[in-house]
Amino acid sequence: MQHSKQDTNNVVKRKMSFFATMKAVFWSFFGVRKGKDSAHDVENLNPIHVVIAGVLGALILITILILIVKLVLSKVII
């Protein structure tokens, strides 16, 4: 399967904003995305934004979990 440079340019120039991508990735973390919204995302999300949003979402989730664990452990040890 060969992809031309034109195909790559078309994918990268998709219209949805980075905020819309973050929102879609947020909902995908919880697995509660409607079918029609998911299909719309596939057609309109910029894949580069999806990768960046996924990494940011994972970092935020890990940070929140670490803070919760530290909070719980600090209460237990006292």
C-alpha positions in Angstrom: 0.0 0.0 0.0 1.6 3.2 -1.1 0.7 6.6 0.2 1.6 9.7 -1.8 2.8 13.0 -0.3 -0.6 14.5 -1.4 -2.5 11.9 0.8 -0.2 12.8 3.8 -0.8 16.5 3.3 -4.6 16.0 3.1 -4.6 14.1 6.4 -2.4 16.7 8.2 -4.6 19.6 7.0 -7.8 18.4 8.6 -9.9 21.1 10.1 -10.6 20.2 13.8 -8.9 22.3 16.4 -6.5 21.0 18.9 -9.1 21.7 21.7 -11.6 19.5 19.8 -8.9 16.8 19.5 -8.3 17.0 23.3 -12.0 16.6 23.9 -12.2 13.6 21.7 -9.2 12.0 23.3 -10.6 12.8 26.8 -13.8 10.9 26.0 -11.9 8.1 24.4 -10.0 7.6 27.7 -13.3 6.8 29.3 -14.7 4.9 26.3 -17.9 6.9 26.1 -17.9 8.2 22.5 -21.0 8.0 20.4 -20.7 6.1 17.1 -21.6 9.1 14.9 -19.2 11.3 16.8 -16.4 8.7 16.5 -17.0 8.5 12.7 -16.9 12.3 12.5 -13.6 12.3 14.5 -12.0 9.8 12.2 -12.8 12.0 9.2 -11.8 15.3 10.7 -9.1 14.9 13.4 -5.5 15.7 12.6 -3.5 12.5 13.4 -0.6 14.6 14.7 -3.0 16.4 17.1 -4.3 13.0 18.2 -0.8 11.7 19.1 0.0 14.9 21.0 -3.3 14.9 22.8 -3.0 11.3 23.7 0.5 11.8 25.2 -0.7 14.9 27.1 -3.8 13.0 28.3 -1.7 10.1 29.6 0.7 12.5 31.4 -2.2 14.3 33.0 -3.8 11.0 34.1 -0.6 9.6 35.5 0.1 12.9 37.4 -3.4 12.9 38.9 -3.0 9.2 40.0 0.4 9.9 41.6 -1.1 12.9 43.5 -4.0 10.8 44.7 -1.6 8.1 45.9 0.7 10.6 47.7 -2.4 12.2 49.3 -3.7 8.8 50.5 -0.3 7.6 51.7 0.3 10.9 53.6 -3.0 10.4 55.5 -2.3 6.7 56.3 1.3 7.3 57.6 0.2 10.0 60.0 
